[in-house]
Amino acid sequence: MAAAPISRYPVPKLADLPADIRSRIETVQEKSGFIPNVFLMLAYRPEEFRAFMAYHDTLMDKKDGLSKADREMIVVAVSAHNQCQYCVIAHGAILRIRAKNPLVADQVAANFRKADITPKQKAMLEFALKVTQRANEVEEADSAALRDHGFTDDEIWDIAAIAAFFGMSNRLANFTSLRPNEEFYAMGRG
């Protein structure tokens, strides 16, 4: 049986990509042992690849504020709501690794309100889902409630920005029928 395509759009050959994009993809491949399909899908449009990755890295690789696990938890919750298979599977793998918990990603994806996470994390995810579903209803009371849980204004901004960015990412992944790499399914499970 032939392997299913990565996406419904053409996947460029690594050799044909601009040097900066090829280098980034090769670095990820060297580190993880495979190329996440999102890199190959986005490489179809190099300028958008660069812009997407720049904003992704700005949001997800910060050293201060939210933990890297919390950032991934937001992605999983938002992606589950948006029914983005690629992002739930890929970021679920990263969440399992960053949280050092093989169960958390599945719990958050299925129903974060019943997941074994802290009340602070549940408040964070409630807000992320409100931004995802009803951003027009977000008001100062939402920020005040998050401050009561110990979040700073910059962390609240990050929660909203991650939810918004991955709403866009989820839509692109769904639009292109982006398939998760098989490697993601086993990562961080033990």
C-alpha positions in Angstrom: 0.0 0.0 0.0 1.4 3.4 -1.0 2.1 5.9 1.8 -0.5 8.6 2.2 0.6 12.0 1.0 1.9 14.5 3.6 -0.6 17.2 2.3 -2.8 17.9 -0.7 -0.2 20.4 -1.8 3.1 19.5 -3.4 6.0 18.9 -1.1 9.2 20.5 -2.5 12.5 18.5 -2.5 15.0 19.6 0.1 17.6 20.3 -2.6 15.2 22.8 -4.3 14.6 24.9 -1.2 16.2 28.2 -0.3 19.4 27.6 1.7 18.0 29.1 5.0 14.9 26.9 4.9 16.8 23.8 3.9 19.2 24.5 6.8 16.4 24.9 9.3 14.8 21.7 8.2 18.0 19.7 8.2 18.7 21.0 11.8 15.3 19.8 13.0 15.9 16.5 11.2 19.3 16.0 12.9 17.8 16.9 16.3 14.6 14.8 16.1 15.6 12.0 13.7 12.8 13.0 11.2 11.3 16.0 9.4 8.0 17.1 10.9 5.5 17.2 8.0 4.5 20.8 8.9 8.0 21.9 7.7 7.6 20.2 4.4 4.0 21.5 3.9 5.0 25.1 4.7 8.1 24.9 2.5 5.7 25.0 -0.5 5.6 28.8 0.2 9.0 29.9 1.4 8.1 33.5 2.4 5.2 32.2 4.5 7.4 29.5 6.0 9.8 32.2 7.2 7.0 34.4 8.7 5.2 31.4 10.3 8.4 30.1 11.9 9.5 33.5 13.1 6.3 34.1 15.0 6.1 30.4 16.2 9.6 30.7 17.6 8.8 34.1 19.2 5.8 32.6 21.0 7.0 29.1 21.8 10.7 29.5 22.6 10.6 32.2 25.3 12.7 31.6 28.3 10.5 33.6 30.7 6.9 33.6 31.6 4.8 30.6 30.8 6.6 27.2 30.9 7.3 25.5 27.7 4.9 22.7 28.8 2.1 25.2 29.5 2.7 26.7 26.0 2.3 23.3 24.5 -0.7 22.6 26.6 -2.4 25.6 25.2 -1.7 24.4 21.7 -3.1 20.9 22.4 -6.3 22.3 23.9 -6.9 24.8 21.1 -6.0 22.2 18.4 -8.4 19.7 20.0 -11.2 22.2 19.9 -10.4 23.0 16.2 -10.2 19.3 15.4 -6.6 19.7 14.0 -5.3 16.1 14.0 -1.8 17.2 13.0 -1.4 19.7 15.9 -3.0 17.5 18.5 -0.7 14.6 17.7 2.5 16.6 17.1 2.2 19.1 20.0 0.8 16.3 22.2 4.1 14.5 21.7 6.0 17.7 22.6 3.7 18.3 25.6 4.3 14.7 26.9 8.1 15.3 26.7 8.1 18.8 28.2 5.6 17.9 31.0 7.4 14.6 31.6 3.9 13.1 31.8 2.8 10.4 29.3 -0.9 11.0 30.1 -1.3 14.7 30.0 -1.6 15.4 26.3 -4.4 12.8 25.8 -6.2 14.1 28.9 -6.0 17.7 27.7 -7.0 16.8 24.1 -10.0 14.8 25.3 -11.3 17.1 28.0 -8.9 19.5 29.8 -11.5 20.2 32.5 -11.1 16.6 33.7 -7.3 16.4 33.1 -4.8 15.9 36.0 -3.6 19.5 35.7 -3.6 22.4 38.2 -6.4 24.8 38.7 -4.1 27.5 37.3 -3.6 25.5 34.1 -7.3 24.9 33.8 -7.9 28.7 34.1 -5.3 29.3 31.4 -6.9 26.8 29.1 -10.4 28.2 29.7 -9.1 31.6 28.7 -7.3 30.2 25.6 -10.6 28.5 24.5 -12.5 31.7 25.0 -10.0 33.5 22.8 -10.4 30.6 20.3 -14.2 30.5 20.4 -15.4 34.0 21.4 -12.6 36.5 21.3 -15.1 39.2 20.8 -16.4 38.5 24.4 -13.0 38.8 26.1 -13.0 41.6 28.7 -10.9 42.9 31.5 -12.6 40.5 34.0 -10.9 37.6 32.1 -7.5 39.1 32.7 -8.4 39.9 36.3 -9.4 36.3 36.9 -6.1 35.1 35.4 -4.1 37.6 37.6 -5.9 36.0 40.6 -4.3 32.7 39.5 -0.9 34.4 39.4 -0.5 35.2 35.7 1.2 38.4 34.7 -0.2 40.7 32.0 2.6 39.5 29.6 1.7 35.8 30.3 -2.0 36.6 29.6 -0.9 38.2 26.3 1.1 35.0 25.5 -1.9 32.8 26.2 -4.1 34.8 23.9 -1.3 35.0 21.2 -0.6 31.3 21.3 -4.3 30.5 21.0 -4.7 32.9 18.1 -1.6 31.8 16.3 -2.5 28.1 16.5 -6.1 28.8 15.5 -4.5 30.0 12.2 -2.1 27.1 12.1 -4.9 24.6 12.7 -6.9 26.0 9.8 -3.9 25.7 7.5 -3.2 22.2 8.6 -6.8 21.2 8.1 -7.1 23.0 4.8 -4.0 21.2 3.4 -5.0 17.8 4.9 -1.6 17.7 6.8 -0.9 14.3 8.1 1.0 13.7 11.4 4.3 11.9 11.2 4.1 8.4 12.6 7.0 9.2 14.9 4.9 11.6 17.0 2.5 8.9 18.2 5.1 7.1 20.4 7.1 10.1 21.6 7.1 10.8 25.3 5.0 7.7 26.2 7.6 5.9 28.1 
